[in-house]
């Protein structure tokens, strides 16, 4: 009889994923406050958004190319990435209003998120021989909720400034990484890769299933992250045009976090009809 997965494993992985990815859009949640308080040009919003995404793209390429999560303990990689990502996230508080330091902060945050989001999924896969679709539904839901969470923090306008958002998201990321390291660890189905195997990107392109799923994921991310990034701007423009007064951060949180419901529902549905159909 196969050993059952301990009940606490998936909830802790989900929480760690949520906590770590809360740093992702911390800059966007308070971008207008940063611009107004530090006297930055309005186009800084685009730069700050792009830098964290470029950091994540470069980070995922580095982590994947060197097989970091395959050659080393994934739970160790997750914890170290959470710690370094938290430090990068806090660098922005010591920028003295210099845009290049702020961009570097977001770039570093994005880079080390590559050791949180994808590696968290690998840890879940190493624990789940079956029912991975449901687990991934919860994990991607955690990503969505983590993305929305900085807006929730920022919605408490009384006494909350942009520094609090960065401090809180960094702190909770470290807590999540620590919990995963201490109480979950590496899954029983983990396969250790002892040697570094360099595979040309061209060879990967010829794997039809990988090419198809990557292309679909690319198209999906292209629209999704643009949508997430500019939701506060859309809402603010709408409210200004209609001369309405609402909590923009709270509305942004509600809109983005609603995707969590879809992720979890998709996970349950995948068990019945398969991930491809979903």
Buried (B, 14 or more C-beta within 10 A) or exposed (E): EEEEBEEEBBEBBBBBBBBBBBBBBBBBBBBBBBBEEBEBEEEBBEBBBBBBBBBBEBBBEEBBEEBBBBBBBBBBBBBBBBBBBBBBBBBBBEBEEEBEEBBBBBBBBBBBBBBBBBBBBBBBBBBBEEEBBBBBBBBBBBBBBBBBBBBBBBBEEEEBEBBBBBBBBBBBBBBBBBBBBEBBBBBEEBEEEEEEEEEEEEEEEEEEEEEEEEEEEEEEEEEBBEEBBBBBBBBBEEBEEEEEEEBBBBBBBBBBBEBBEEBBEBBEBBBEEEBEEB
